[in-house]
Amino acid sequence: MDDKIICIGCGSVLQSDEINEAGYLPAKRLKDAIDTEDNDIYCQRCFRLRHYNEIMPVAIDNDDFLALLNSLAEKKALIVNVVDLFDFTNSLLSSLTRFIGNNDFILVGNKFDLFPKNSRQSKIKDWMRQEANRVGLFPKKIFLVSAKKQKNLANLISYLDKRSQEQDVYFVGMTNVGKSTLINAIINQMGDIKDLITTSRFPGTTLDKIEIPLGNSHFLVDTPGIMSENQLATRLNARDLAVISPQKPMKPATYQLRPGNTLFLAGLGRIDYLKGEPTSFTVYVARDLYVHRTKTENADEFYLKHLGELLAPPANTTNLPALKGQEFHPSVKSDLLFGGIGFITVPANCLVKIYTPNRIGLGIRRALI
């Protein structure tokens, strides 16, 4: 149809028939937009999200997202996979090569500003490259940025500007990694348009691809985030997400533990110290996330009694699987990973068991700090 208008916030075709479907706009407002040929308009969902931070659920088909990504193999494009540095394993598109064909891709690690200030970029990049290589991905370049704080963007923008002279640039990634926020930050630094794309902490904000002209006959394209059950973000409500998502650089909190001690990361994570010398564990999580120390022998009972109250988030446990654990016995100083929550640095030669809901986001790496 010639009179179709696209929401500039989420990419959906505007419509006034189904209030619970993507792109809904009241009929009068949509008619006015068509009559005045106003193409700079937001759907009702984006308007409420931008102005009132209110999320309106819509029917979303993940298969449509995957079909869109599958079409990338037929295009000449540079692919930018944006990942969350605090949920790297689960936000890395391990099947990316199946989507992109012969196109080059780069990795952009977002939320670097949340690492402590003494963090070395080279160590983080080495870890990202090793993890990507481990699943068969070989990125052309790796960048560390903060989309929210608009930091470390100059080198990325310069690279994209050079590579976009002969091809479009597609941004892809899982939900809640900050992809649309990053694109807004790039647009803000490259031109006069501010905050074009709707962003929020809610997963699934972008509902269809959004094309932004670059002025060189090519486009910067934001694609919908892929939903995954392996991300805590898709299982928590807005209030819980606000608590677990760091807003400032994480401040290390050190706990002196001995075997038989347990730490709870609110109701979303747990670490049992099973064997080793009395030592210190350093916790890196959002400052508002409640951390509780107890004896391991009491931990199960304590968890069942206080989950959703003292041990919150989660405030609502109905959409969350039970905690499941995995043992680790690192031979070097290591970070134990709680994807989407943070990490705990432990010394070498300690035996621990760590838990998250259904083991979502569990992992280990050589200590970065």
Residue, then its C-alpha position, 0 to 999 in steps of 0.5 A: m500500500d502506498d499509504k503505509i507509514i513506518c514507526i520511526g521508533c520500532g520499525s513497525v507498520l502503523q495500523s489502527d485495527e489491533i491495539n495489541e499488535a505492533g504498530y498500533l496508533p489510534a485511527k484519528r492520529l493515523k489518519d492525520a499522519i497519512d493526510t499530512e504525509d507525516n513520516d516522523i511518527y511513533c506508534q502508541r507503544c513507542f510513545r508511551l515507552r519514550h515518555y512514560n517508560e511504560i511497556m505495552p506488550v505486543a504479539i512478537d514472532n521470533d521466527d520473523f526475526l530469524a527470517l530477517l537475519n537469514s536474508l543477510a546472506e543475500k546482501k552485501a553488508l558489514i554485520v555488527n554483532v552487539v553483545d552485553l559484556f555482562d552476559f557475553t556467552n548468552s548474547l553472542l550470536s553463535s550461529l552468526t555465520r549461518f546468517i551472514g554468508n560471506n559478509d564480514f562481521i565485527l563484535v562490539g562489547n557494550k556496557f564497558d563503562l560498568f567495569p571497574k576503572n582499573s580494567r584493561q581493555s586488552k584483556i577483555k578483548d582477548w577474552m571476547r576473541q577467545e570465546a568467539n573463536r571457541v564457537g567458530l566465530f572469527p570477528k574482523k575487529i572487536f570494539l569496547v563501548s558504552a552506548k549509554k555514556q557514549k564512550n569509546l565511540a570515535n574509533l567505531i564510528s571511524y571504522l563504520d564510516k570507512r566500511s559503509q562507503e560500499q555497503d550497508v551496515y546491519f546491527v544484530g544481537m540478542t534482546n537487551v544488549g543495548k543495540s538500539t541505544l548504541i545506534n542512537a549514540i552513533i547517530n547523535q555523534m554523526g548528525d543532528i537527529k537525536d534519539l531516533i530509535t526507541t530504547s529501553r531496558f525492556p527486551g524486544t523494543t525494536l520490532d522490525k528493521i529500521e533503516i537510517p540513511l548515511g548520506n552515501s547511498h547506504f544505510l545503517v540498519d537496526t534489526p530486531g533483537i532475538m529473544s532467548e530463554n537463556q537470558l535472564a532479561t527475558r524472564l524478569n519484569a521491569r522492576d527486577l531488571a532495574v535492580i540487576s542492571p548496573q547504572k554505575p561502575m561496579k564497586p567490588a565487595t569482598y567477603q571473607l569465606r571459609p568452606g561451608n559458607t554460601l553467598f546469595l546474589a538476591g534470589l538469582g544466584r548462589i555460590d557455595y564454597l565447598k573446599g579450600e583455605p579461608t579466603s576472600f571472594t570479590v563480588y561484582v554486581a549492581r550496587d542495589l543487588y542484595v548479597h547475603r552470606t549464610k552457612t551452606e547447611n542452612a542455605d536451602e531452607f533460607y532460600l525457600k523461606h525468603l525467595g521473593e522477599l528478602l532474596a529479591p529480585p525476583a519479585n515474581t517467581t512464576n516465570l523463573p526456573a529453579l536454581k541449578g548448580q555446577e561445580f568449578h575448581p579453577s587452577v588460576k585466579s578466575d571470575l565465576l560468571f552469572g550471566g546478566i547479573g555479574f561475576i565473582t572473582v575467586p582464588a586458584n585451587c578452591l572448589v565451588k558450586i555456583y547456581t542460577p535459574n536452570r544454570i542460565g549464564l553460568g561460566i568461568r574465565r581467567a580473572l580480568i581484574 
